[in-house]
Amino acid sequence: MASASGRLNGYDNQTIFLAGYMSIQWAILGLGALVGVLGVTLWFVSRERYTAPLAVEVQAHNQGLIRQDADSTMPENSSPGMIGTLDDGFVSAHDILISIVDLAARGWLGIWRQGNEWTLHRLHTMPLSGPNSTTDLNADADGDAVVQQSVSVPSQRPLLPTETALLEALFNNADTVTIDGFFAETQAYDEVLTQLQFAADDTGWFTDATHNRWGLIGAGFVALGLVFAGVSLVDGLPTIQWPGLAGAVAAIAAGALVASLARLHRDYTGAGEAARTHLDRYRSWLTGMAAHDLPAEKLTETFNAHIAAALAFGIERDFATVFTRATERLAAWGRPPSLEIAWINGATTPEQCTLLAERFISEGTALAAELGLN
């Protein structure tokens, strides 16, 4: 009788123990799910905030309505190739390609498409010795690019140190280079990327606080997941472990996701916030341009000075449309303007120039991605 009672009591004890253990397993699953939901929520909310384009307050259907505080200049010591960097804190192949377009539009190089390759040609007569000479790219009988003197355009802004470094890395004592060849020379590409990143860091726009914050939060979630896994796999406990392990996996995955935010964005200093505000005003000025505000003698200068920034902002088509309307308007008055955009071969109109530049950037970005470049 006592033996039966012991077996009964043993059975009861085992059942109670199993029930308690499973309660722990389900509790771990619940906590892991909670951490997972929190991590995913943080990632989505922060990613939406960090990847949102810079705001621009221009009313729909009111082209030409410019904010009172709009600004026609970039922030000091910056360039169109730094617009993407100011948005997220990191330099990418896309930013380098924007810089190349900007250098071409300013007369430092020519962009030429031959077959399936994009070729860059250094224009040795730059910088301009005066305001009355520049260069054009034209083709000889074999379709090869040749440099020829052409009509005048006003001189452009001087090179930044990073732009000088980019030109040196691109050509490396040569006259021409293909984009494929530049990206294939990973050492030269990495050096440019590093110099541009150092330049971005030296602007004083960013703080490293975000890296530490998101990294620590992510590491905390991962550590919690490992604790959950350890509790679920303690020797001697029953083998029904999947709820706890599922909770552990959810917490670890959430930690990795949150930690990835450190690569997505960096926090701004006061100077960085001021630069973003300045850039917002500049974008407002670009989007508020109107054809009737563009004098004939300034068409070439204005288009070439701002096309790269329009591409960086993603507003290049509207930007080109304004210049097309301006040329049509002047032609209707019997004053057809001469828009000098020979820095990209094959372009004779603002739309053609913009589409070719878009193609150059998109194909170059795709090639960099294929090669595993940033």
Protein Blocks (a to p, Z undefined) as FASTA:
>chain_A
ZZmmmmmmmmmmmmmmmmmmmmmmmmmmmmmmmmmmmmmmmmmmmmmmmmpccdddddeh
ighiacfkbcfbdcehiafklmmmmmnopacfklmmmmmmmmmmnopaccddehjbccdd
ddfkbccfbfkbccdddddfkopacddddddddddddddfklmmmmmmmnnopabdcfkl
mmmmmmlmmmmmmmmmmmmmmnopaccklmmmmmmmmmmmmmmmmmmmmmmmgghiafbl
klmmmmmmmmmmmmmmmmmmmmmpccddfklmmmmmmmmmmmmmmmmpcfklpcfklmmm
mmmmmmmmmmmnopmmmmmmmmmmmmmmmmmnopaccddfklbghiabfklmmmmmmmmm
mmmmmmmmmnopZZ
